Amino acid sequence: MIRELLESRAGEDYELYARTINPQFMRVLRTIGFDRVWARAEGQYLYDGDGTRYLDLLGGFGMFNAGRNNPRIRAALVEALELETPGSVALGVSLLPGLLAEELLRRTPPRLARVLFTSSGTEANEAAFKLGRAATGRSRVLSTEHAFHGLTLGSLSAAGDRHFTERFGPLLPGFDQVSFGDLDALEAALRREDVALFIVEPVQGHGVYLPPSGYLTQAQEICRRYGTLFAVDEVQTGFGRTGKMFAFEHWGLEPDLVAVAKSLSGGYVPVGALLMSQRVYDGVFDSLEHSVSHGSTFAPNDLAMAAGLATLREIDDAQLVERAARLGDHLLERTRPLLDRFEVVRDVRGLGLLWAMQFAEPEHGSLAWRVMERVQTGLFAQLVVVPLFTKHRILTQVAGYDLPVLKAIPPLVLTEEDVDDFVTALDDVIKKATRPTRVAGMALRAARGSTAR
Ligand SMILES: Cc1ncc(COP(=O)(O)O)c(C=O)c1O
């Protein structure tokens, strides 16, 4: 049935999407030339209708760590479907959720003792806020400036970034932010001993900002000192992304709460989870009456659980964690020289396969920079992202806050050759992006795109 539908309606993708879902998004894609009709996907590649291959350094915003359409994860899903497993009994349980919880806990520090499944990353964070409040009897939630925890109201309240929150207020009371890396501000905020939890991304995903040395270890210590739960959002950094199974392992942290999602199901089925300490569990689920204090209908569904089990096995068998570490080093090694080569490149940073290049106006001025940044802050990066895609067939994204950032978060099945192709393409597009002749047309298109409402 699906095959027939796809064949009989082939090519209608964008027109139908615009008519039924979101015409503004389609205008954006058209403006920047990203409106390809995709035919198939495999590993780290997407293929358009002509069979042309694109290198996907975006990985569905980081949900394809194990590669797109991974055959072993797919086989586990088919098997689960064929077995017609008796999942989601609601008033009853089945085996698969327990098995996946066991595998997650086996990979995390002993402090984490229980798992609550969700269907997304933001839902896992919402659970952290709710359970953290109940477990501590405190109402305040502290997070870091420029954090990203998801787009539901609780997570938006923790993000605190105007770009995501304006027009959607009022946000939840009791949520405050401190600057990422500022331990004095953290301690000052916790001293009154009324903060339930401090939530932090080990690496801030939106602009790929790495924590200052010692920050996370000391943040955890300060949290313990004032009875605040230390919550780590691993939604983007988890499952091998940074060259460890979980990013918190880089600093030997032992969080009280850990949110995961994205790649846990291999990108096939929505899934997320909140891992919590025994203390948190006991503080919330403290009686028969409170045994179902939180949850959502689809969260522990058998398909998500089967996909999760197969994904964890695949990450181990294919040694994707080690691969991310090795290729991340290679990527940094190959892209750092661009700092010397181009004045407009101000920083190159990353951990494993979470990588970013930050641009800034050259000291001697750049017409390209001034034109693009006048249209909209951060737009210069589009001068890189667009030709990377249209000319070199490499999918990346613009990220960051005050300065434009180019970000890559590819499937961990990437090869050295892919990295080298990316570096060659990057060198070419940055060289051309700073040439004034290229700028006028792009600025015009960007201006039209940015004012599209
Ligand atoms: C660090 C982080 N937390 C939470 C989320 C939200 O996850 P979801 O989109 O599954 O709700 C994201 C999504 O990009 C994320 O990067």
Ligand as a Chemical Component Dictionary entry (heavy atoms), coordinates in Angstrom:
data_LIG
# 
_chem_comp.id                   LIG 
_chem_comp.type                 NON-POLYMER 
_chem_comp.pdbx_formal_charge   0 
_chem_comp.three_letter_code    LIG 
# 
loop_
_chem_comp_atom.comp_id 
_chem_comp_atom.atom_id 
_chem_comp_atom.alt_atom_id 
_chem_comp_atom.type_symbol 
_chem_comp_atom.charge 
_chem_comp_atom.model_Cartn_x 
_chem_comp_atom.model_Cartn_y 
_chem_comp_atom.model_Cartn_z 
_chem_comp_atom.pdbx_ordinal 
LIG C1 C1 C 0 19.990 18.821 24.078 1  
LIG C2 C2 C 0 18.590 18.589 23.596 2  
LIG N1 N1 N 0 17.608 18.393 24.488 3  
LIG C3 C3 C 0 16.345 18.168 24.115 4  
LIG C4 C4 C 0 15.993 18.161 22.786 5  
LIG C5 C5 C 0 14.571 17.942 22.395 6  
LIG O1 O1 O 0 14.405 16.661 21.888 7  
LIG P1 P1 P 0 13.078 16.318 21.060 8  
LIG O2 O2 O 0 13.172 17.067 19.791 9  
LIG O3 O3 O 0 13.133 14.823 20.890 10 
LIG O4 O4 O 0 11.943 16.746 21.904 11 
LIG C6 C6 C 0 16.972 18.355 21.820 12 
LIG C7 C7 C 0 16.609 18.365 20.392 13 
LIG O5 O5 O 0 17.334 18.789 19.536 14 
LIG C8 C8 C 0 18.306 18.584 22.229 15 
LIG O6 O6 O 0 19.280 18.791 21.346 16 
# 
loop_
_chem_comp_bond.comp_id 
_chem_comp_bond.atom_id_1 
_chem_comp_bond.atom_id_2 
_chem_comp_bond.value_order 
_chem_comp_bond.pdbx_ordinal 
LIG C1 C2 SING 1  
LIG C2 N1 SING 2  
LIG C2 C8 DOUB 3  
LIG N1 C3 DOUB 4  
LIG C3 C4 SING 5  
LIG C4 C5 SING 6  
LIG C4 C6 DOUB 7  
LIG C5 O1 SING 8  
LIG O1 P1 SING 9  
LIG P1 O2 DOUB 10 
LIG P1 O3 SING 11 
LIG P1 O4 SING 12 
LIG C6 C7 SING 13 
LIG C6 C8 SING 14 
LIG C7 O5 DOUB 15 
LIG C8 O6 SING 16 
# 
